Amino acid sequence: MAGYRRLGRVSDHRKLMMRNLVTSLLKNGRIQTTETRAKETKKAAERMITLAKRGDLHSRRLVLAYVTEEAVVASLFTDIAPKYQDRNGGYTRIYKLGPRKGDAAPMALLELV
């Protein structure tokens, strides 16, 4: 059994999709997606925030290797991470929104706390 959800994608597509979702979440503060994608994105986003809380050069390079926009990384280290300095995890929240109209996929809103 894998330690992640495959989400019906080949590995390259899935990895890039997760990077894009995390980048969008950190950029906008909230995203609307399916519940399973939100649960997977939550894991990656919380890891990026934890790395940013460390604040050293090695952490910044690790985050730059995952997040696709340099401006988002800069705001993560200067704006987002200091807000969570006294918090030990739980930086995101998932709200369930109900089924999507077209295919009845369960939708969720993922946002930063």
C-alpha positions as CSV (number, residue, x, y, z in Angstrom):
1,M,0.0,0.0,0.0
2,A,1.4,3.4,-1.0
3,G,1.8,6.3,1.4
4,Y,-0.1,8.6,-0.9
5,R,-3.2,8.7,-3.1
6,R,-2.6,8.1,-6.8
7,L,-5.6,10.3,-7.8
8,G,-6.0,8.5,-11.2
9,R,-2.9,10.1,-12.7
10,V,0.5,8.9,-13.8
11,S,3.3,9.9,-11.4
12,D,4.6,12.9,-13.4
13,H,1.2,14.4,-13.8
14,R,0.2,13.8,-10.2
15,K,3.4,15.4,-8.8
16,L,3.1,18.5,-11.0
17,M,-0.6,18.8,-10.1
18,M,0.2,18.7,-6.4
19,R,2.9,21.3,-6.8
20,N,0.5,23.6,-8.6
21,L,-2.2,23.1,-6.0
22,V,0.2,23.9,-3.2
23,T,1.5,26.9,-5.0
24,S,-2.1,28.1,-5.6
25,L,-3.0,27.6,-2.0
26,L,0.0,29.5,-0.7
27,K,-0.6,32.3,-3.3
28,N,-4.4,32.8,-2.7
29,G,-4.9,31.5,0.8
30,R,-7.7,29.1,-0.3
31,I,-8.5,26.8,-3.1
32,Q,-11.6,24.7,-4.1
33,T,-10.9,21.2,-5.3
34,T,-12.1,17.6,-4.7
35,E,-11.9,16.2,-1.2
36,T,-9.2,13.6,-2.0
37,R,-7.0,16.3,-3.7
38,A,-7.5,18.6,-0.8
39,K,-6.4,15.9,1.7
40,E,-3.2,15.3,-0.3
41,T,-2.5,19.0,-0.8
42,K,-2.9,19.6,2.9
43,K,0.0,17.2,3.6
44,A,2.4,18.9,1.2
45,A,1.3,22.5,2.1
46,E,1.8,21.9,5.8
47,R,5.3,20.5,5.1
48,M,6.2,23.6,3.1
49,I,5.0,25.9,5.9
50,T,7.0,23.9,8.5
51,L,10.1,24.2,6.3
52,A,9.5,28.0,6.0
53,K,9.2,28.3,9.8
54,R,12.8,27.1,10.1
55,G,13.8,30.0,7.9
56,D,17.3,28.9,6.9
57,L,18.8,28.7,3.4
58,H,18.5,25.0,3.1
59,S,14.8,25.1,3.9
60,R,14.3,27.9,1.3
61,R,16.0,25.8,-1.4
62,L,13.9,22.8,-0.5
63,V,10.7,24.9,-0.8
64,L,12.0,26.4,-4.1
65,A,12.4,22.9,-5.4
66,Y,8.7,22.2,-4.8
67,V,6.8,25.5,-5.1
68,T,6.6,26.7,-8.7
69,E,6.7,30.5,-8.2
70,E,9.6,32.4,-6.6
71,A,7.3,35.2,-5.5
72,V,5.1,32.7,-3.6
73,V,8.2,31.4,-1.8
74,A,9.2,34.9,-0.8
75,S,5.8,35.6,0.6
76,L,5.8,32.2,2.4
77,F,9.0,33.0,4.2
78,T,8.2,36.7,5.0
79,D,4.4,36.7,5.5
80,I,2.9,33.3,6.0
81,A,5.5,31.4,8.1
82,P,5.9,34.1,10.9
83,K,2.1,33.9,11.5
84,Y,2.4,30.3,12.4
85,Q,5.7,30.5,14.5
86,D,4.0,29.6,17.7
87,R,1.7,26.9,16.2
88,N,2.7,23.3,16.0
89,G,1.0,22.0,12.8
90,G,-2.6,22.4,11.7
91,Y,-2.0,25.3,9.4
92,T,-4.8,24.4,7.0
93,R,-8.5,23.6,7.2
94,I,-10.8,21.6,4.9
95,Y,-14.5,22.5,4.5
96,K,-16.6,19.9,2.7
97,L,-18.9,21.6,0.1
98,G,-21.0,18.8,-1.2
99,P,-21.1,17.1,-4.6
100,R,-20.0,18.8,-7.9
101,K,-22.8,19.5,-10.3
102,G,-21.3,17.7,-13.4
103,D,-20.0,14.4,-12.0
104,A,-21.1,14.5,-8.3
105,A,-17.5,14.4,-7.1
106,P,-17.3,15.5,-3.4
107,M,-15.9,19.0,-3.4
108,A,-13.9,20.7,-0.6
109,L,-12.5,24.2,0.3
110,L,-8.9,24.1,1.5
111,E,-7.7,27.2,3.3
112,L,-5.0,28.5,5.5
113,V,-6.0,28.9,9.1
